[in-house]
């Protein structure tokens, strides 16, 4: 690996052995949720309103620091806001045409990506660069250290957002296992016409508000809430937010397992009551699309999600879109804090045949993150704030016709209430495995379904989590 350079010239050194690469494509159909079959996670089924009064950012280009050639095979998720992918594919291929690289882009459903990564690593061949929407720490032994990219990006654009740094840097190994150029906030989404009559016109602000208002809405209107306890990414996020609000966590700041605590038990007991009074059994089998589709269909009063479901409603159900408002994370006995909804992790596997082109492309992509933000309709936020100077003005007056125009203004403060998977420690390899095996949503689900007491569900989760930490700690990938 090349030493850090103080100038752009000389960045990216070293060539990698070229291998034959598998061309892997395809998407998976998602399951059934509230309202029927789901084709994709909160994708825009009809054309939503276009931008008004704001031009897309002008894109920039810098010559790579060395001659590039060959193929660059990119694998990334099918974005929850499809207009992003329409932009990205053209953007990537145009860059390739300018630098002499044949860029091939594959999109698959986010639920398939970690399985695909594992398969390509096992095969020793596949894509050169892969993007996922949550930390990929569990793959650290099989990927290149991205420190050179992070250092160069920070040299060009300043200090990286701490949330993204802690979601990509392992202090135990001093390695950046992915490159993290962006993230997505995870607010609450509520239906104003449902919450106003029960005394919360601005939506709930605490978990107790959520229970009180959600129970009354379900009782009086027959409309449930949508907080998943299933093996999917949103369930992982909301479960952690609830834990943290009670002062509980999986690990402490020193990477010691602390899940089995009175605070965790209290959080599990609360979720059990919340389920019984505000939800139905569907939340135990949801996919990542289910809460989105339920909200858009008008069948849910509250979900924890990004803005993608609401963007979908702008094109498919404008009445619902205008009725959806947002709140920051709910306050519990200890604090109000949320996981990021999406945390972009770009990895370059050790088997990559064109790592140089992958790293140069990632810098070009980061330099144009304002375009990623704009074409994702303000879904994607940059890890380097200076790259999106118009963000706050866009949030204050939405270019994509929200009603009212300032509906997203509260997201200007999102960095203050968002944190990383693994909080209060780093997103290490053990946390990555705990996340990908859905131990936390399963813990909540077992208690909510009456399969175990809260105390037993927490103890069982601890019994699964401790061996994971011990395994990775023995390999030097988790702090002592």
N, C-alpha and C positions, 0 to 999 in steps of 0.2 A: 504494500500500500504506500502511496506516495506521501511524503511529508507535506504539511500544510504550506501553502505558498502565500506570500503577502501581496501578490498581484494576481490578476486574472491569468496572465500567461504562466504556463507551467502547471496549471490546475489539472488534474487527471493524468496520472502517469500509469504505466503498466498496461500490458495487453493481457487478455485472457484467452485460453485455448478455445477455439471454435468447435462447437458440437452441432450435431444435427438437432433441430428443434421440432418438437411436436406442435402441430397447429391444433389447438384445442378450442372448440367453440361450443355454443349451446346454452340454453337457459332451462331452468326447471320451473314447472308449473307450481304455483303455491297452492295451499290448501283452502279449505272452506272456512269462512268466518261469518260474522254478522252480516246478513244481507245476501249471502250466497257465494258463488265461485269467485275467486280472486285471480286476476291475471298477472298482476305485478304489484310491487309495494308502492302504493300511493302514486302510481304513474298517472299522467294526465291523459284521460281517456278521450277528452275533447279538447279543442284548442282554447286555452284560456286567454284572457285579455292580453294584448301585446303592450309593449312599453309606451309610455306617453311622455313626451317632453324631455327625454333623456337619451342621448346617443350612447351606444356601446363604447366602452373604452378603446382607445387606440392601442393596438398591440405593438410591442417592441421586439426587436431582434438583435442579437449580438452574435458575431461569428464565433463558432466553437474555438477552443484554444488549440485544437489539433485537428488534423484531417480525420474525418469519419467515413465509414463505408459499411457495406453489408446490410443485413436485416436487423431491425429492432422490433421485437415482438413484445407487445404490451398487453397485459391482462388487467382489467379493472371491473368493478361492479357496474351493474346497470343502475344508473343514478335514479334516485327517487324523483328528481325533476328532469324528465327526458330531454328538455331543451339543452341541458348541459352536455349530454352525450352527442347531440347533433353538432354542437360547437366543438367539442373536444376532438372528435374524430377528424374533422377537417383541419383543425389547428395542428394536431400532431402530424398529419400527413403533409401539410404545407411546410412545416419545419423540416421534415425529412427530405422533401424535394429541394430545399435550399441548401442542405448540408451534405447531400449525397447518400442519404440513408433511406432504405425502403422500410417504411413504418407500417406495421400490421397491428391493428387494434382489435382485441376481442373483449366483449362484455358478457358477463354472466351474472346471475342472481347472487346477491351478497351472501346468501346462506350456503352457497356452494364453494365459496372461494377458499376457505381454510382447508377443505377436503382436497381441492384441486392443488393447492400449494403442497400439501403433504405428498400427493401422488407424484407431482413433478420432482420434488426433492428425492423421493424414493427411486424414481426412474433416472435421475441425474441429467435430466434434460427438460426443456419446456420454455417458458417465457423468460425474457431478459429482465423485465421489471414488472412488478405486480403491486396493485393497490388494493388495500382493504380499508374498512371503515371503523376498525377498532385495533387496539395494540396487538401486534403479532410477536410478542416477546417469546412465545414458546418455540419459535423457529430460529432464534438467535444463533444456535450452533451451525446453521446451514445457510446463513446469508452473509454478504459482505458488510464490513463496517462502513457506515455511511458518514463517518466523521468528516471526510474531505469535502463532501457536498454541504454538510451543515456548516462547517467552518467558512466555506466560500460564500454561502448564502448570507451568513451573519456578517462577513466582511463587507458584502455589498449593501445589505439592507438593515443592519443593526441587530439588536438583541431579539432572539427568537422568543415567542410567547412561552412562558414557563409551563403552561398546560401542555403544549406540544412537546417541549423538551422532556418533561417528566414522563411523557407517553412514548418516548423513543430512545431514551438514554438509560443504560443499565450502569449504575454506579459501582456495582460489584465487579464488573468486567471493564469498565471505562469504555464501553462500546455503544455506538448508535446503531442498533440493530435494524431500524428503518430510518427513512427520512420522512419528517412530518411537517409538510408545508401549510396545513390548514385543518380546520375543525368546524363543527356545527353545534350551536347551542341546543339545549333540550328543555324548552319551557313547557308549562301546562297549557292545554288548549281547552277552552270551555265554551259552551253555548250560552250566550248572554240571556236569551229569552227564557231559558230554563232556570238559570241561577238567580236572576233578578227577583222573581216572585218568592223565592225562599230566603230572601234577605241578603243576597250577595251579588249586587249589581256589577261589582268590579271583579267578581270571581273570588274563589277562596284564597286566603293568604297563609293558612296553617293547615296541617293535616287534620286537626280537629274540625276546622271549617269544612274540609272536604267530606269528612264523615257525616257531619250534620246536614249539610246541603245536599250531598249525594243521596243520602238515605231518604230525605224528604222528596226529592225529585223522583226517585224510583217508586216511592209509595204513591205519590200523587199523580205522576205522569206515566209511570211504567217504563221510564227510560233509565237504563243502567249506565254505570261508568265503565271505562275500559282500561284497567291496569293489569297487564298480563302477568301470569305466573306460569310461563311456558318456556320451552327451549328455543328461544329466539332473542334477538338482540335488545329489543325494547324492554322485555321483562328483566334482562340483566341490568339495564340502566335504572329503571324505576325502583327496583329492589335496593340497589346501592344508595340511591338518593334517600330512601326511607331509613335505611340503616344509619347513614351519616347524620340525618336530622335528629336521631336519637343519641348521637355521640358514639355509635358503634362503628366497627369497621372489620374488614377481614384481617388486615395486618396493621401494625403500628408504624411509626415513622422509621423504625429500625428494622423493618421487615420481619417482625415476630408475629406469629399467628395469635390473634386476640379475638377471634370470632365468638368464642363462647363466653359471653358476658351478660350481665343483667340487662344492659341496654339493648343487646341483640334480641334477647327474649321478649322484651317489651315491644320492640318493633314488630316481631313476628306475631305477637298477640294482637297488636293493633291491626296488622294486615288481615288477620283472620276475621276480626270484627268488621273491617271495611268490606271484605268480600261478602260476608253474610248479609250485610245491610244494603249494599249498593251494587252488587254484581251477580253474574250467573256463572255456571260451570264452563261456559265457552272460553273464559279467560285461561283455562288450563291447557287448551289445545290450539291456541292462536299461533299464527305466523306473524312475521314482522309487518305484514300488510293488514292484519285484522283490525287493529285500532284505527288505522287510517281509513279503511273502507267503512267501518262502522260510523265514524264521525261524519264522513262525507255523505253517507246515506241518511243522516239525521237520527241514528239509532243509539248514539252515545252522548252523554252529557259532559264528559271530561275525559281527556287522555293526556298522557305525557309523551310528547313527540316534538319533532322539529316543525317547521312551517310547511312541509311538503303536502300533508293532507289538506290543509287549507288552500294551498295553491291548486291542488287538484279540484277542490270544490269550486274555485273560481271559474273553471271551465265546464264543470258538470252539474253543479247545484249552487247557483249564485245566491239563493236565499240562505242556504246554510253557510256559505262563505262569508256573507255579510254578518251573520250571527255568531261566527267564531271569533273569539278574542283570546288573548294570551295573558298568562301570569308567570312571574319568576318562580323558582322552586319554593315549595311550601315549607314553612317553618315547623320544626318539631321541638321537643323539649330542649335540644342543645343548639340547633342552628338551622339555617336554610341554605342548602347547597345541592348542586346537581352534577351528575356526570355529564360529560359532553354527549350529545346525541350521536355524533359521528366524529371519529378522530382519524384523520387520514394517515395511514402508514404505507409508505412505498418501500418495498424491499427489492434488492437485487440478489437473487440466489447465487450461491457459489458456482453453480453450473452455468450461469449466464454466458452466452457466447458473444455478447456485445455490451459489456458493462460500461465501457467508455461512452458509447452513444446513450445508454440509459441515464447516466449521471448528467451528461450535457443536456439531455432533454428535460430532466427534472429541474435544472436551473432555468431553462427557458420557460417552462410551465410556471415556475414560481414567479419569475419576473412579470408574467402576465396574469397574475392571480386576480387582478381586478376584473379581467374578462371571465374567469371562472366564477367569481361572485355574481357578476351581472347575468351571465347566461344560465346560472343555476337559480336565478330569480331571488338573489340574496340569501340563498341557502348556505353556500360555502363561505367561511370566514378565513382570512389569511393568518398565518403564524407570524407574519411581519406586517404590522399595522400600516407602515408607510406605503405599502404596495397597494392599499385600497383607500386612498385619501378621500374618496367621495362616499365611503360607506355610511357615515352618520347622516349625510344629507339624503342618501337613498332611503335609509330607514325612517327618516323624518317625513319624507314625501315619497312614498313607494312608486317607483317607475312603472309598476305592473298593476296599477289601478285597484289597490285595496280600498275598502270603504270602512272607516275613514282613511285618508291617505297616510296618517301617522300611526297606524295600527302596530307597526313593527318598531316604533321608536324606542321602546323599552329594551330592545336588544343591544342598544349602544352600551349598556352596562353589563353585558353578558359575561365578560371575563371576570367580573367581581364575584359572580355566584356559580361559576363553573369550575370543575376540577377533574383530575385524571382518574382513570381506573387504577386502583391501587392506593388511592388516598387513605391515609396521610403519607404513605410511602410512594415509591416509584411503581410504574407499570412493569414489573419484572416478569421473568419467565413463569414463575409460579402463579402470579396473578393472571397471566395470559391463559394458563391451563385451567384455572378455576373458572375464568370467564367462558372459555370455549366448551367446557363441560357442564355449564349451567347449574352449578351447585347452589348458587344463591336463589334463583327462582324456584328450583326444586324444593329448597328448604321452606320457603314461604308456602308453596303449594301443598306440601304434605300436612302442614299445620292447618291451613285453610280448609282442606278437604276432610279433616278429622282423622287422618291416618296416623298422626302423632301429636303429642302435646307440643307446645312451643318449645319447652325445655328439651324434649327429646329430638325435635327437628333440628335445633341448634347443635346439640351434641353430635348428632349424626353428620351434620355438615362439617363440624370440626374434625371428625374422624376421617372424612374424605380429604379435607384441605391440608391437614398436617403432613400426611405422607407426600403430597405434591410438593410442599415447601421443602421437606427433608430431601427429597430426590434432587431437586434443582440446587439446593444449598450444597449438597455433597459434590456437585459438579462445578461448584464455584460460580454459579449464575445467580444466586441470591445471597444477599449480605449475611454475614455471620450473626 
